[in-house]
Structures are given as structure tokens and as C-alpha cells.
């Protein structure tokens, strides 16, 4: 079993920045991938960004490329999502998602992950 705890959401003005953190109970699973999904009421869930804990491979949705950066700190079992130049359309509940023996494409593009955090609200509004 893998537990995920997110933090860092909040209210920010357009153009501002936020950093989300996801602490995993362990990073020792083989081929562990951790990522961030975004859920907005009435819209399909979106895989925003994912990273392979093992080799650092990353994925970004087109909607966030150049603005968001995903990174990991293996010593702290933590994955970060640095979000810059935020737009109102980035508003949503952000979930940390993880799975093992998988790839960033399967988690983020195919939207498949066995482990979920509780979610953190991000609101971009003036």
C-alpha cells in the first residue's frame, strides 16, 4: 500500500505561482510513477504532469508546457509541481496519483493510477 499526502494549494491571482507537494509513504517500488491530475466539475479529468521516480522521465499536458515543472526529491519521498504564470483555467482540484511497474504515459495519458491523494484545491482568480 502507498499513501500520498498533498499540500500547497490555495488562491492565487492570474500570473501568480504556487508549488504543490506530494509526500509518498515510500519511494522503493519499482518503476514508480507519481503525477498530478486536475479535476474541474463538468470536465474530464486531466493528467497534468507525471514523473518517473526511478529515471526522472517526465510528461506534461500541452496546456501546462512551459509553465509547470515537476520534480522529485528522492531523499524526502516527495514530488513537487511548480506552477507559474497561472491562468483561471488552471483552477481545479489537484490530485497526486501514483502507480508502480508503469510509465509516465500510462499514468498521465491513459490516466491510470492505483494510489490517490485526498486532493488540494487550486483557485486562480482576481
N, C-alpha and C positions, 0 to 999 in steps of 0.2 A: 504494500500500500504506500502511496505517496501523497503527502499533504502539501498544499500550496496556500500561501498567505500573501495577499496583495496589499499594497498601500500606495499612497501618493496621489490619489485622485483629488478633485476639487473643482472650484470655479475659477476660471481664468478669462481674461479679455482676449478677443481676437488678436493674433500676432504674438501672444504670450507663450510661455513654456511651462511644461510640467514633466516630472520624472516619476514614472511608475516603477515599483519594485515588486518582485515576486520571490519570496523565500520558499525554497523547496526543502522538505524534510531530509532529502538525501540526493546526491548527485551521482550515486555509484551505479545506477542502472546502465546497462549497455545501450549505446546509441540513443541516449535520452535526448529528446527534443522538447524545448519549452517555448511557448509562444503566447501571443496576445490576440484574443478575439474581441470584436466590438459588436455590441448588440444595441440596436435602436428600435424602439417599438414600431411595428408595422413594416420593418425592413428585414431583409435576410441577414443572418449573422455573417460577419466578415472576418476572415483571417487577416489580421493587420500585419503581423510580423512574427517570425519564428527564428530560433537559433538552435543549432546542434551543440549540446554541452561538450560533446566529445571532440569535434573538429572545428567548431566555430562557423560552420556554414550557415548562411542567413537567407531569409526570404522577406521581401517587403511587398505589400499590396501597392499597385500603381498609385492609389490615392494618397499614399504617405511617403513615397520615394522622395528623397532629398530633404525631407522634413523630420522624419523619425529615425532614430538609431537604436538598435537593440544590441545589448552587450551582456556579458556574463562575468561573474566573479566566482570562480570555482571554489576558492577558499571560504567563501561566505555562503555557498549554495544559493546564490542569488542571481536573478536575471533582471536587467533594467530595460525600460523603454523610455528613452529621452525623446520628448515630443516638443518640437519647436515650430514656430510660425503656425500656431494652432488656428483652426478655422471653425466657425459654427457647426459645420458638417462633421467635425470630429467628435461632437457631443455623443455620449452614449455610455453604457456600462461596459467597462473593460474587464475581461476575464483572463486570468492566467490559466493556460491549458498545457498539459504535458502528456507525453506518452513515451514508451521505450521501444527499442527494436523497430525504429521507424525513421522517417526522413522529414526534413522541413516541408517538402512538397506535400506529403501525405497529411501532415498535421494542418498546415496553413491553407493549402489549396483545396485538398479533399475534405478539409475540416473534420478531421478525425482525431480525437484525443480521449484517453480514458480517465484522466485526472483533471479536475477543475477546481479553481479557487472560488471564493464567495463573490467576487466581483467588486469593482470600485467605480464610482460614478465620476465621469469627467464631463464638465459643462463648460462650453466656450460661448460666452455671451458678454455683450457690453451692457 
